[in-house]
Amino acid sequence: MDYQNLYNTIISEPIYLSLVIIFLLIMIYSILKKFFKLLILGFFAIIFYISFLIYTDGDLPGDSEELIKPIIDEAGKAINDLSNQLQDMSKDK
């Protein structure tokens, strides 16, 4: 099979060219979708692992204690502030 002839046919015919472009876009979309699912799965696995270590009072690897403890404290403060605001809003009604 002569690939140069096939290439010239696809390039010269707008219908073939549009079909090839649509096919390539569908392939790229499906690859990115699978990569995104894998990325989300890895993210949740890491979050679950860190949560498990915090729940069991395990040592987090590296200097993560300095990073995660302030985040947990700030999240607790944010939750308390939000609950206080919701209680204030319910009292105002």
ZIURBEL-V858335 format. One record per residue. RES is the residue in one letter. OMEGA is omega in degrees with one decimal (999 if undefined). NEAR is the number of other ideal C-beta (glycine too) atoms within 8 Angstrom. D_CENTER is the distance of its C-alpha to the mean C-alpha in whole Angstrom. Layout:
((RES,OMEGA,NEAR,D_CENTER) (RES,OMEGA,NEAR,D_CENTER))
This chain:
((M,-178.9,3,43) (D,-177.6,5,43) (Y,178.2,6,39) (Q,178.0,6,41) (N,177.3,7,42) (L,178.4,9,39) (Y,-179.7,8,37) (N,178.7,8,40) (T,-179.4,9,40) (I,-178.8,10,36) (I,-174.7,7,37) (S,-179.0,5,40) (E,-178.0,8,39) (P,-179.7,5,37) (I,177.9,6,36) (Y,-179.8,9,35) (L,179.2,10,33) (S,177.1,8,31) (L,178.9,8,30) (V,179.5,9,29) (I,178.1,8,27) (I,178.4,8,25) (F,178.8,8,25) (L,178.0,8,23) (L,177.4,8,21) (I,178.6,8,20) (M,179.9,8,20) (I,178.5,8,17) (Y,-178.7,8,15) (S,177.9,8,15) (I,178.8,8,14) (L,179.1,8,11) (K,178.1,8,10) (K,178.1,8,11) (F,179.6,8,9) (F,177.4,8,6) (K,178.6,8,7) (L,178.3,8,8) (L,178.3,8,6) (I,178.6,8,4) (L,177.3,8,8) (G,178.6,8,9) (F,179.6,8,7) (F,177.0,8,9) (A,178.3,8,12) (I,178.1,8,12) (I,178.4,8,12) (F,-180.0,8,15) (Y,179.6,8,17) (I,178.3,11,17) (S,178.2,8,18) (F,179.4,9,21) (L,178.6,10,22) (I,-179.0,11,23) (Y,-178.3,6,24) (T,-177.4,6,27) (D,176.8,4,27) (G,178.3,7,26) (D,175.5,5,26) (L,-176.9,10,23) (P,174.8,4,23) (G,179.8,4,24) (D,-175.9,5,24) (S,176.8,9,21) (E,-179.4,8,24) (E,-179.3,7,24) (L,-170.9,8,21) (I,-178.5,11,20) (K,176.3,8,23) (P,178.6,8,23) (I,178.9,8,20) (I,178.8,9,21) (D,179.5,8,24) (E,177.9,8,23) (A,177.2,8,20) (G,177.8,8,24) (K,-179.6,8,26) (A,178.6,8,23) (I,177.9,8,23) (N,178.3,8,27) (D,-179.8,8,28) (L,178.9,8,26) (S,176.9,8,28) (N,178.7,8,31) (Q,178.6,8,30) (L,177.2,8,30) (Q,177.6,8,33) (D,179.1,8,35) (M,179.7,8,34) (S,177.2,7,35) (K,-178.8,6,38) (D,-178.5,5,39) (K,999,4,39))
